[in-house]
Amino acid sequence: MAKNKGTESSAITVGINLGWKVWLALLIAYWLLLQLPLRLSLVLSLLGGVCSGLIAAWWQSSETSQPNRSAPATPPTGTNTPKKKP
């Protein structure tokens, strides 16, 4: 279980790092290259940075976690029993 917690922490770190980089790149692109107003550039770049960070964190966490296939699948109890008529 400690291994899963470490991979989740790593995925969050990757997401935060990528989010900052995308935010800065989009801010420069919107404000300096496209010459949008500063407030609009901040909002759009923040939205892009947060979204890309969340996607990167989700992608990293889903790649590292594997389902537990060692446990046998047991059917729920009581669903296959025939009902007795009175």
Buried (B, 14 or more C-beta within 10 A) or exposed (E): EEEEEEBBEBBBEBBBEBBEEBBEBBBEBBBEEEEBEEEEBBEBBBEBBBEBBEBBBEBBBEEBEEEEEEEEEEEEEEEEEEEEEE
